[in-house]
Amino acid sequence: MNADPNCIFCKIVAGQIPARKVHEDDLVLAFHDIAPWAPVHVLVIPRQHIAMLSDVTPEHTPLLGHMLALAPVLMKQLGVTGGFRTLINTGPDGGQEVGHLHMHVMGGPRPWKKG
């Protein structure tokens, strides 16, 4: 599996940094964001290091589908019933803060801190 030894999310995948995990399987890891924008805010990341969405290729199609299909399952498990938001920031101009592809999944009663 492709990993970057300097990437904080790769370190979370490797178990070197703790996270409040909500799901893990062979393709992805999902955990609570440490600086949530909403009452429920999880990140879904691939186990494989992919720097950003613009780096994906057609071979990543099943992974991206898996990430999106997981979002409603996680929100339901976490008690979100009134809707949720998914967001992928790409690159510095797109607001990406960690150089590892990740999808924010946010829900819960409004108002939220951001978004």
CNS distance restraints for C-alpha pairs under 8 A (distance, minus, plus):
assign (resid   1 and name CA) (resid  47 and name CA) 7.70 0.50 0.50
assign (resid   1 and name CA) (resid  48 and name CA) 5.78 0.50 0.50
assign (resid   2 and name CA) (resid  48 and name CA) 5.09 0.50 0.50
assign (resid   2 and name CA) (resid  49 and name CA) 5.47 0.50 0.50
assign (resid   3 and name CA) (resid   7 and name CA) 7.94 0.50 0.50
assign (resid   3 and name CA) (resid  10 and name CA) 5.93 0.50 0.50
assign (resid   3 and name CA) (resid  48 and name CA) 6.05 0.50 0.50
assign (resid   3 and name CA) (resid  49 and name CA) 4.89 0.50 0.50
assign (resid   4 and name CA) (resid  10 and name CA) 6.22 0.50 0.50
assign (resid   4 and name CA) (resid  49 and name CA) 6.40 0.50 0.50
assign (resid   5 and name CA) (resid  10 and name CA) 6.92 0.50 0.50
assign (resid   5 and name CA) (resid  11 and name CA) 7.12 0.50 0.50
assign (resid   6 and name CA) (resid  10 and name CA) 7.79 0.50 0.50
assign (resid   6 and name CA) (resid  11 and name CA) 7.83 0.50 0.50
assign (resid   7 and name CA) (resid  11 and name CA) 6.32 0.50 0.50
assign (resid   7 and name CA) (resid  98 and name CA) 7.90 0.50 0.50
assign (resid   7 and name CA) (resid  99 and name CA) 7.18 0.50 0.50
assign (resid   7 and name CA) (resid 100 and name CA) 7.24 0.50 0.50
assign (resid   8 and name CA) (resid  12 and name CA) 6.34 0.50 0.50
assign (resid   8 and name CA) (resid  17 and name CA) 7.75 0.50 0.50
assign (resid   8 and name CA) (resid  98 and name CA) 7.70 0.50 0.50
assign (resid   9 and name CA) (resid  13 and name CA) 6.22 0.50 0.50
assign (resid   9 and name CA) (resid  45 and name CA) 7.76 0.50 0.50
assign (resid   9 and name CA) (resid  98 and name CA) 7.85 0.50 0.50
assign (resid   9 and name CA) (resid 100 and name CA) 6.63 0.50 0.50
assign (resid  10 and name CA) (resid  14 and name CA) 6.16 0.50 0.50
assign (resid  10 and name CA) (resid  47 and name CA) 7.20 0.50 0.50
assign (resid  10 and name CA) (resid  48 and name CA) 7.87 0.50 0.50
assign (resid  10 and name CA) (resid  49 and name CA) 6.69 0.50 0.50
assign (resid  10 and name CA) (resid 100 and name CA) 7.93 0.50 0.50
assign (resid  11 and name CA) (resid  15 and name CA) 6.18 0.50 0.50
assign (resid  11 and name CA) (resid  16 and name CA) 5.10 0.50 0.50
assign (resid  11 and name CA) (resid  17 and name CA) 5.74 0.50 0.50
assign (resid  12 and name CA) (resid  16 and name CA) 5.80 0.50 0.50
assign (resid  12 and name CA) (resid  17 and name CA) 4.80 0.50 0.50
assign (resid  12 and name CA) (resid  18 and name CA) 6.24 0.50 0.50
assign (resid  12 and name CA) (resid  19 and name CA) 6.69 0.50 0.50
assign (resid  13 and name CA) (resid  29 and name CA) 6.96 0.50 0.50
assign (resid  13 and name CA) (resid  47 and name CA) 6.11 0.50 0.50
assign (resid  19 and name CA) (resid  31 and name CA) 6.26 0.50 0.50
assign (resid  19 and name CA) (resid  32 and name CA) 7.26 0.50 0.50
assign (resid  20 and name CA) (resid  31 and name CA) 5.28 0.50 0.50
assign (resid  20 and name CA) (resid  32 and name CA) 5.56 0.50 0.50
assign (resid  21 and name CA) (resid  29 and name CA) 7.37 0.50 0.50
assign (resid  21 and name CA) (resid  30 and name CA) 5.80 0.50 0.50
assign (resid  21 and name CA) (resid  31 and name CA) 4.05 0.50 0.50
assign (resid  21 and name CA) (resid  32 and name CA) 6.54 0.50 0.50
assign (resid  22 and name CA) (resid  29 and name CA) 7.99 0.50 0.50
assign (resid  22 and name CA) (resid  30 and name CA) 5.56 0.50 0.50
assign (resid  22 and name CA) (resid  31 and name CA) 5.17 0.50 0.50
assign (resid  22 and name CA) (resid  32 and name CA) 7.19 0.50 0.50
assign (resid  22 and name CA) (resid  74 and name CA) 7.66 0.50 0.50
assign (resid  23 and name CA) (resid  28 and name CA) 7.99 0.50 0.50
assign (resid  23 and name CA) (resid  29 and name CA) 5.85 0.50 0.50
assign (resid  23 and name CA) (resid  30 and name CA) 4.99 0.50 0.50
assign (resid  23 and name CA) (resid  31 and name CA) 6.92 0.50 0.50
assign (resid  23 and name CA) (resid  74 and name CA) 7.87 0.50 0.50
assign (resid  24 and name CA) (resid  28 and name CA) 5.80 0.50 0.50
assign (resid  24 and name CA) (resid  29 and name CA) 4.39 0.50 0.50
assign (resid  24 and name CA) (resid  30 and name CA) 6.19 0.50 0.50
assign (resid  25 and name CA) (resid  29 and name CA) 6.58 0.50 0.50
assign (resid  26 and name CA) (resid  47 and name CA) 7.55 0.50 0.50
assign (resid  27 and name CA) (resid  46 and name CA) 5.82 0.50 0.50
assign (resid  27 and name CA) (resid  47 and name CA) 5.69 0.50 0.50
assign (resid  27 and name CA) (resid  48 and name CA) 7.57 0.50 0.50
assign (resid  27 and name CA) (resid  63 and name CA) 6.85 0.50 0.50
assign (resid  28 and name CA) (resid  44 and name CA) 6.68 0.50 0.50
assign (resid  28 and name CA) (resid  45 and name CA) 5.49 0.50 0.50
assign (resid  28 and name CA) (resid  46 and name CA) 4.29 0.50 0.50
assign (resid  28 and name CA) (resid  47 and name CA) 5.07 0.50 0.50
assign (resid  28 and name CA) (resid  67 and name CA) 7.38 0.50 0.50
assign (resid  29 and name CA) (resid  44 and name CA) 5.83 0.50 0.50
assign (resid  29 and name CA) (resid  45 and name CA) 5.45 0.50 0.50
assign (resid  29 and name CA) (resid  46 and name CA) 6.36 0.50 0.50
assign (resid  29 and name CA) (resid  47 and name CA) 6.44 0.50 0.50
assign (resid  30 and name CA) (resid  42 and name CA) 6.49 0.50 0.50
assign (resid  30 and name CA) (resid  43 and name CA) 5.41 0.50 0.50
assign (resid  30 and name CA) (resid  44 and name CA) 4.30 0.50 0.50
assign (resid  30 and name CA) (resid  45 and name CA) 6.27 0.50 0.50
assign (resid  31 and name CA) (resid  42 and name CA) 5.29 0.50 0.50
assign (resid  31 and name CA) (resid  43 and name CA) 5.50 0.50 0.50
assign (resid  31 and name CA) (resid  44 and name CA) 6.81 0.50 0.50
assign (resid  32 and name CA) (resid  36 and name CA) 7.81 0.50 0.50
assign (resid  32 and name CA) (resid  40 and name CA) 7.78 0.50 0.50
assign (resid  32 and name CA) (resid  41 and name CA) 5.89 0.50 0.50
assign (resid  32 and name CA) (resid  42 and name CA) 4.22 0.50 0.50
assign (resid  32 and name CA) (resid  43 and name CA) 6.22 0.50 0.50
assign (resid  33 and name CA) (resid  41 and name CA) 5.73 0.50 0.50
assign (resid  33 and name CA) (resid  42 and name CA) 5.19 0.50 0.50
assign (resid  33 and name CA) (resid  43 and name CA) 6.03 0.50 0.50
assign (resid  36 and name CA) (resid  40 and name CA) 7.31 0.50 0.50
assign (resid  36 and name CA) (resid  41 and name CA) 5.41 0.50 0.50
assign (resid  36 and name CA) (resid  42 and name CA) 7.96 0.50 0.50
assign (resid  36 and name CA) (resid 113 and name CA) 7.99 0.50 0.50
assign (resid  37 and name CA) (resid  41 and name CA) 6.63 0.50 0.50
assign (resid  37 and name CA) (resid 106 and name CA) 7.51 0.50 0.50
assign (resid  37 and name CA) (resid 112 and name CA) 5.90 0.50 0.50
assign (resid  37 and name CA) (resid 113 and name CA) 4.84 0.50 0.50
assign (resid  37 and name CA) (resid 114 and name CA) 5.34 0.50 0.50
assign (resid  37 and name CA) (resid 115 and name CA) 7.45 0.50 0.50
assign (resid  38 and name CA) (resid 106 and name CA) 5.84 0.50 0.50
assign (resid  38 and name CA) (resid 107 and name CA) 6.03 0.50 0.50
assign (resid  38 and name CA) (resid 108 and name CA) 6.51 0.50 0.50
assign (resid  38 and name CA) (resid 109 and name CA) 7.96 0.50 0.50
assign (resid  38 and name CA) (resid 110 and name CA) 7.71 0.50 0.50
assign (resid  38 and name CA) (resid 111 and name CA) 7.97 0.50 0.50
assign (resid  38 and name CA) (resid 112 and name CA) 4.84 0.50 0.50
assign (resid  38 and name CA) (resid 113 and name CA) 6.23 0.50 0.50
assign (resid  38 and name CA) (resid 114 and name CA) 7.44 0.50 0.50
assign (resid  39 and name CA) (resid 106 and name CA) 7.60 0.50 0.50
assign (resid  39 and name CA) (resid 107 and name CA) 6.44 0.50 0.50
assign (resid  39 and name CA) (resid 108 and name CA) 5.24 0.50 0.50
assign (resid  39 and name CA) (resid 109 and name CA) 6.96 0.50 0.50
assign (resid  39 and name CA) (resid 112 and name CA) 7.29 0.50 0.50
assign (resid  40 and name CA) (resid  78 and name CA) 7.51 0.50 0.50
assign (resid  40 and name CA) (resid  80 and name CA) 7.62 0.50 0.50
assign (resid  40 and name CA) (resid 105 and name CA) 7.95 0.50 0.50
assign (resid  40 and name CA) (resid 106 and name CA) 5.52 0.50 0.50
assign (resid  40 and name CA) (resid 107 and name CA) 5.16 0.50 0.50
assign (resid  40 and name CA) (resid 108 and name CA) 5.78 0.50 0.50
assign (resid  41 and name CA) (resid 104 and name CA) 6.81 0.50 0.50
assign (resid  41 and name CA) (resid 105 and name CA) 5.68 0.50 0.50
assign (resid  41 and name CA) (resid 106 and name CA) 4.38 0.50 0.50
assign (resid  41 and name CA) (resid 107 and name CA) 6.59 0.50 0.50
assign (resid  42 and name CA) (resid 104 and name CA) 5.89 0.50 0.50
assign (resid  42 and name CA) (resid 105 and name CA) 5.32 0.50 0.50
assign (resid  42 and name CA) (resid 106 and name CA) 6.52 0.50 0.50
assign (resid  43 and name CA) (resid 102 and name CA) 6.22 0.50 0.50
assign (resid  43 and name CA) (resid 103 and name CA) 5.49 0.50 0.50
assign (resid  43 and name CA) (resid 104 and name CA) 4.72 0.50 0.50
assign (resid  43 and name CA) (resid 105 and name CA) 6.22 0.50 0.50
assign (resid  44 and name CA) (resid  67 and name CA) 6.69 0.50 0.50
assign (resid  44 and name CA) (resid 102 and name CA) 5.60 0.50 0.50
assign (resid  44 and name CA) (resid 103 and name CA) 5.11 0.50 0.50
assign (resid  44 and name CA) (resid 104 and name CA) 6.58 0.50 0.50
assign (resid  44 and name CA) (resid 105 and name CA) 7.55 0.50 0.50
assign (resid  45 and name CA) (resid  67 and name CA) 7.86 0.50 0.50
assign (resid  45 and name CA) (resid 100 and name CA) 7.65 0.50 0.50
assign (resid  45 and name CA) (resid 101 and name CA) 6.26 0.50 0.50
assign (resid  45 and name CA) (resid 102 and name CA) 4.58 0.50 0.50
assign (resid  45 and name CA) (resid 103 and name CA) 6.51 0.50 0.50
assign (resid  46 and name CA) (resid  50 and name CA) 7.60 0.50 0.50
assign (resid  46 and name CA) (resid  63 and name CA) 7.55 0.50 0.50
assign (resid  46 and name CA) (resid 101 and name CA) 7.04 0.50 0.50
assign (resid  46 and name CA) (resid 102 and name CA) 7.23 0.50 0.50
assign (resid  49 and name CA) (resid 100 and name CA) 6.11 0.50 0.50
assign (resid  49 and name CA) (resid 101 and name CA) 7.47 0.50 0.50
assign (resid  50 and name CA) (resid  55 and name CA) 6.69 0.50 0.50
assign (resid  50 and name CA) (resid  56 and name CA) 7.24 0.50 0.50
assign (resid  50 and name CA) (resid 100 and name CA) 5.55 0.50 0.50
assign (resid  50 and name CA) (resid 101 and name CA) 5.56 0.50 0.50
assign (resid  51 and name CA) (resid  55 and name CA) 6.63 0.50 0.50
assign (resid  51 and name CA) (resid  99 and name CA) 4.94 0.50 0.50
assign (resid  51 and name CA) (resid 100 and name CA) 4.24 0.50 0.50
assign (resid  51 and name CA) (resid 101 and name CA) 5.39 0.50 0.50
assign (resid  52 and name CA) (resid  56 and name CA) 7.37 0.50 0.50
assign (resid  52 and name CA) (resid  90 and name CA) 5.68 0.50 0.50
assign (resid  52 and name CA) (resid  91 and name CA) 6.63 0.50 0.50
assign (resid  52 and name CA) (resid  99 and name CA) 6.46 0.50 0.50
assign (resid  52 and name CA) (resid 100 and name CA) 5.82 0.50 0.50
assign (resid  52 and name CA) (resid 101 and name CA) 4.50 0.50 0.50
assign (resid  52 and name CA) (resid 102 and name CA) 7.82 0.50 0.50
assign (resid  53 and name CA) (resid  88 and name CA) 7.65 0.50 0.50
assign (resid  53 and name CA) (resid  90 and name CA) 5.89 0.50 0.50
assign (resid  53 and name CA) (resid 101 and name CA) 6.02 0.50 0.50
assign (resid  54 and name CA) (resid  90 and name CA) 6.96 0.50 0.50
assign (resid  56 and name CA) (resid  60 and name CA) 5.94 0.50 0.50
assign (resid  57 and name CA) (resid  61 and name CA) 7.42 0.50 0.50
assign (resid  60 and name CA) (resid  64 and name CA) 6.30 0.50 0.50
assign (resid  61 and name CA) (resid  65 and name CA) 6.16 0.50 0.50
assign (resid  62 and name CA) (resid  66 and name CA) 6.05 0.50 0.50
assign (resid  63 and name CA) (resid  67 and name CA) 6.24 0.50 0.50
assign (resid  64 and name CA) (resid  68 and name CA) 6.30 0.50 0.50
assign (resid  65 and name CA) (resid  69 and name CA) 6.01 0.50 0.50
assign (resid  66 and name CA) (resid  70 and name CA) 6.05 0.50 0.50
assign (resid  67 and name CA) (resid  71 and name CA) 6.68 0.50 0.50
assign (resid  67 and name CA) (resid 103 and name CA) 7.76 0.50 0.50
assign (resid  68 and name CA) (resid  72 and name CA) 7.92 0.50 0.50
assign (resid  69 and name CA) (resid  73 and name CA) 7.35 0.50 0.50
assign (resid  70 and name CA) (resid  74 and name CA) 6.19 0.50 0.50
assign (resid  71 and name CA) (resid  75 and name CA) 6.24 0.50 0.50
assign (resid  71 and name CA) (resid  86 and name CA) 7.72 0.50 0.50
assign (resid  71 and name CA) (resid 105 and name CA) 6.47 0.50 0.50
assign (resid  72 and name CA) (resid  76 and name CA) 6.07 0.50 0.50
assign (resid  73 and name CA) (resid  77 and name CA) 6.22 0.50 0.50
assign (resid  74 and name CA) (resid  78 and name CA) 6.09 0.50 0.50
assign (resid  75 and name CA) (resid  79 and name CA) 6.23 0.50 0.50
assign (resid  75 and name CA) (resid  80 and name CA) 5.09 0.50 0.50
assign (resid  75 and name CA) (resid  81 and name CA) 7.62 0.50 0.50
assign (resid  75 and name CA) (resid  84 and name CA) 7.42 0.50 0.50
assign (resid  75 and name CA) (resid 105 and name CA) 7.88 0.50 0.50
assign (resid  75 and name CA) (resid 107 and name CA) 7.25 0.50 0.50
assign (resid  76 and name CA) (resid  80 and name CA) 5.47 0.50 0.50
assign (resid  76 and name CA) (resid  81 and name CA) 6.63 0.50 0.50
assign (resid  80 and name CA) (resid  84 and name CA) 7.34 0.50 0.50
assign (resid  80 and name CA) (resid 107 and name CA) 6.02 0.50 0.50
assign (resid  80 and name CA) (resid 108 and name CA) 5.55 0.50 0.50
assign (resid  81 and name CA) (resid 108 and name CA) 7.59 0.50 0.50
assign (resid  82 and name CA) (resid 107 and name CA) 7.71 0.50 0.50
assign (resid  82 and name CA) (resid 108 and name CA) 6.91 0.50 0.50
assign (resid  82 and name CA) (resid 109 and name CA) 7.54 0.50 0.50
assign (resid  83 and name CA) (resid 107 and name CA) 6.33 0.50 0.50
assign (resid  83 and name CA) (resid 108 and name CA) 7.50 0.50 0.50
assign (resid  84 and name CA) (resid 105 and name CA) 6.87 0.50 0.50
assign (resid  84 and name CA) (resid 106 and name CA) 5.42 0.50 0.50
assign (resid  84 and name CA) (resid 107 and name CA) 4.25 0.50 0.50
assign (resid  84 and name CA) (resid 108 and name CA) 7.17 0.50 0.50
assign (resid  85 and name CA) (resid 104 and name CA) 7.82 0.50 0.50
assign (resid  85 and name CA) (resid 105 and name CA) 5.67 0.50 0.50
assign (resid  85 and name CA) (resid 106 and name CA) 5.12 0.50 0.50
assign (resid  85 and name CA) (resid 107 and name CA) 6.31 0.50 0.50
assign (resid  86 and name CA) (resid 103 and name CA) 6.62 0.50 0.50
assign (resid  86 and name CA) (resid 104 and name CA) 5.51 0.50 0.50
assign (resid  86 and name CA) (resid 105 and name CA) 4.59 0.50 0.50
assign (resid  86 and name CA) (resid 106 and name CA) 6.48 0.50 0.50
assign (resid  87 and name CA) (resid 103 and name CA) 5.62 0.50 0.50
assign (resid  87 and name CA) (resid 104 and name CA) 5.05 0.50 0.50
assign (resid  87 and name CA) (resid 105 and name CA) 6.66 0.50 0.50
assign (resid  88 and name CA) (resid 101 and name CA) 7.79 0.50 0.50
assign (resid  88 and name CA) (resid 102 and name CA) 6.33 0.50 0.50
assign (resid  88 and name CA) (resid 103 and name CA) 4.83 0.50 0.50
assign (resid  88 and name CA) (resid 104 and name CA) 6.36 0.50 0.50
assign (resid  89 and name CA) (resid  94 and name CA) 5.23 0.50 0.50
assign (resid  89 and name CA) (resid  95 and name CA) 5.49 0.50 0.50
assign (resid  89 and name CA) (resid  96 and name CA) 4.78 0.50 0.50
assign (resid  89 and name CA) (resid 102 and name CA) 7.88 0.50 0.50
assign (resid  89 and name CA) (resid 103 and name CA) 7.78 0.50 0.50
assign (resid  90 and name CA) (resid  94 and name CA) 4.85 0.50 0.50
assign (resid  90 and name CA) (resid  95 and name CA) 6.62 0.50 0.50
assign (resid  90 and name CA) (resid  96 and name CA) 5.28 0.50 0.50
assign (resid  90 and name CA) (resid 101 and name CA) 7.93 0.50 0.50
assign (resid  91 and name CA) (resid  95 and name CA) 6.46 0.50 0.50
assign (resid  91 and name CA) (resid  96 and name CA) 5.14 0.50 0.50
assign (resid  91 and name CA) (resid  99 and name CA) 7.84 0.50 0.50
assign (resid  92 and name CA) (resid  96 and name CA) 5.37 0.50 0.50
assign (resid  92 and name CA) (resid  97 and name CA) 7.08 0.50 0.50
